[in-house]
Structures are given as structure tokens and as C-alpha cells.
């Protein structure tokens, strides 16, 4: 048994973990994967050469770097029996907040909330694809992955066009209080998701949850929308909302491209 450590610079939330798991699924030489998200370290327990594994990880463009390969005496691994239940829980939370943010974003005329709802939807896709992957044929998985990726890109493009329309138009100011309240609730929801996903980890990693939460892109996005809401009120302008919306739409497209790469 060998153990190879990878530094994954862009692995800052469980969505990237699930993308990596799906990408490496089916490689028979892999015996176990361990993820240290706060420190962005992936440990692969495998037999034989690492070349195929390294190439598959590189295709996700997550800023990977192989640190070292060494011999390992570990031959038994404890499987997490609650993983499926946890994935359903975070999938449900993310999808519910997608609906909430999309609805309130449209009503309050906030592109920041609309964009953040698509980020929630993107996470829902990843968790849903992880669940769907169990027991499915490879061709079925690829079709579903491509459908999810293209759907996500389509929504993001529509969002970009709406941002442009509002930037050059005379749209009313978004409701800043709604932006702040809903984004704060979404921040709490993301924190709960991260906690649930880490609940099955060993206790020695419990002290790392706080740093993990604060380095998560989802949390940063939530804080960005809250800040944009404050600036909308302070500057009496919709530009902060459009700027944060544009940034999040770009992140959504990047996530969709990663999902599409899984379908190749």
C-alpha cells in the first residue's frame, strides 16, 4: 500500500471534495481517500503507480500539487455509514435556500441574491450527483453530469444578461434589508451544512471546523452579498449589488465547467 499526499489549493468546501470523489470513482488502484479541507490536503491510499490518479485530479483544475508518495502500513479503512444520509441533508438545505434566495432575489430586485441562489443550486447539483452515482452505469452518470453543467451555465448566462440590462437601465434599487437578512440566513445554512458534513470525521479534526467555515467560498459569498446590501443603502446605488452578482455568476460558471469535466 502507498500513500500519496496532494495539495489542492482550491479545495475549500465539501463541494470540491465531492467533485474529486466523483472524478476518481472507478479507479481500481485507489483504496481510500482522506480529505483535510481546512489545510487543503488530499491523501490517496493506493496500490501501483499514481500517474492515472494524478492526471484525473489535474483535469479538475483545482490547483493541485503532489507533495509526496510514501509507503503505508494501513490496510483497513472505516467507511462512513452515515455519508448518504448527510449528503441528503445538505442537498435539501442547499436546494431549499436556492428556492428562497431565487424567490426573494426576484421580488427584492437583487442580482446578488439571485446569483447566490445559483451557487446554492450548484452545490445541490454536486451533492445530488454524488448520490446519483451510486449504482449507476458510467454512461448514465456522464449524461446527468453534462445536463447539470449545461443547465447551470445557461442560468448564469441569463444572469449576466440581466446584470447588463440593469447596469445600463434605470432599474429601481434592490431592497437592501432583504439582501442582508436572507444572506445572513444563507450564511447560517452553509455553516450548518459544513458542520453536518464534518460530523462523521474523527474528533481530532473538530477544532478545525471554524477555520474551514471561514475559508469556504460559500461563506465569503454570503458576506459579500451582505456587504453589497449595506453599500446599496449607503451609496443609494444598485451598482454594489450588480458587482457582487457578476462575481458570483463567474464562480457559478467555473463550478459548472468543473462539473462538465466529470462528464468527459
Secondary structure in CASP SS format (residue, H / E / C, confidence):
PFRMAT SS
TARGET T0000
AUTHOR 0000-0000-0000
METHOD secondary structure of the structure
MODEL  1
X C 1.00
X E 1.00
X E 1.00
X E 1.00
X E 1.00
X E 1.00
X E 1.00
X E 1.00
X C 1.00
X C 1.00
X C 1.00
X C 1.00
X C 1.00
X H 1.00
X H 1.00
X H 1.00
X H 1.00
X H 1.00
X H 1.00
X H 1.00
X H 1.00
X H 1.00
X H 1.00
X H 1.00
X C 1.00
X C 1.00
X C 1.00
X C 1.00
X C 1.00
X E 1.00
X E 1.00
X E 1.00
X E 1.00
X E 1.00
X E 1.00
X E 1.00
X C 1.00
X C 1.00
X C 1.00
X C 1.00
X E 1.00
X E 1.00
X E 1.00
X E 1.00
X E 1.00
X E 1.00
X C 1.00
X C 1.00
X C 1.00
X C 1.00
X H 1.00
X H 1.00
X H 1.00
X H 1.00
X H 1.00
X H 1.00
X H 1.00
X H 1.00
X C 1.00
X C 1.00
X C 1.00
X C 1.00
X C 1.00
X E 1.00
X E 1.00
X E 1.00
X E 1.00
X E 1.00
X E 1.00
X E 1.00
X E 1.00
X C 1.00
X C 1.00
X C 1.00
X C 1.00
X C 1.00
X C 1.00
X C 1.00
X C 1.00
X C 1.00
X C 1.00
X C 1.00
X H 1.00
X H 1.00
X H 1.00
X H 1.00
X H 1.00
X H 1.00
X H 1.00
X H 1.00
X H 1.00
X H 1.00
X H 1.00
X H 1.00
X H 1.00
X H 1.00
X H 1.00
X H 1.00
X H 1.00
X H 1.00
X H 1.00
X H 1.00
X H 1.00
X H 1.00
X H 1.00
X H 1.00
X H 1.00
X H 1.00
X C 1.00
X C 1.00
X H 1.00
X H 1.00
X H 1.00
X H 1.00
X H 1.00
X H 1.00
X H 1.00
X H 1.00
X H 1.00
X H 1.00
X H 1.00
X H 1.00
X H 1.00
X H 1.00
X H 1.00
X H 1.00
X H 1.00
X H 1.00
X H 1.00
X H 1.00
X H 1.00
X H 1.00
X C 1.00
X C 1.00
X C 1.00
X C 1.00
X C 1.00
X H 1.00
X H 1.00
X H 1.00
X H 1.00
X H 1.00
X H 1.00
X H 1.00
X H 1.00
X H 1.00
X H 1.00
X H 1.00
X H 1.00
X H 1.00
X H 1.00
X H 1.00
X H 1.00
X H 1.00
X H 1.00
X H 1.00
X H 1.00
X H 1.00
X H 1.00
X H 1.00
X H 1.00
X H 1.00
X H 1.00
X H 1.00
X H 1.00
X H 1.00
X H 1.00
X H 1.00
X C 1.00
X C 1.00
X C 1.00
X C 1.00
X C 1.00
X C 1.00
X C 1.00
X H 1.00
X H 1.00
X H 1.00
X H 1.00
X H 1.00
X H 1.00
X H 1.00
X H 1.00
X H 1.00
X H 1.00
X H 1.00
X H 1.00
X H 1.00
X H 1.00
X H 1.00
X H 1.00
X H 1.00
X H 1.00
X H 1.00
X H 1.00
X H 1.00
X H 1.00
X H 1.00
X C 1.00
X C 1.00
X C 1.00
X C 1.00
X H 1.00
X H 1.00
X H 1.00
X H 1.00
X H 1.00
X H 1.00
X H 1.00
X H 1.00
X H 1.00
X H 1.00
X H 1.00
X H 1.00
X C 1.00
X C 1.00
X H 1.00
X H 1.00
X H 1.00
X H 1.00
X H 1.00
X H 1.00
X H 1.00
X H 1.00
X H 1.00
X H 1.00
X H 1.00
X H 1.00
X H 1.00
X H 1.00
X H 1.00
X H 1.00
X H 1.00
X H 1.00
X H 1.00
X C 1.00
X C 1.00
X C 1.00
X H 1.00
X H 1.00
X H 1.00
X H 1.00
X H 1.00
X H 1.00
X H 1.00
X H 1.00
X H 1.00
X H 1.00
X H 1.00
X H 1.00
X H 1.00
X H 1.00
X H 1.00
X H 1.00
X H 1.00
X H 1.00
X H 1.00
X H 1.00
X H 1.00
X H 1.00
X H 1.00
X H 1.00
X C 1.00
X C 1.00
END
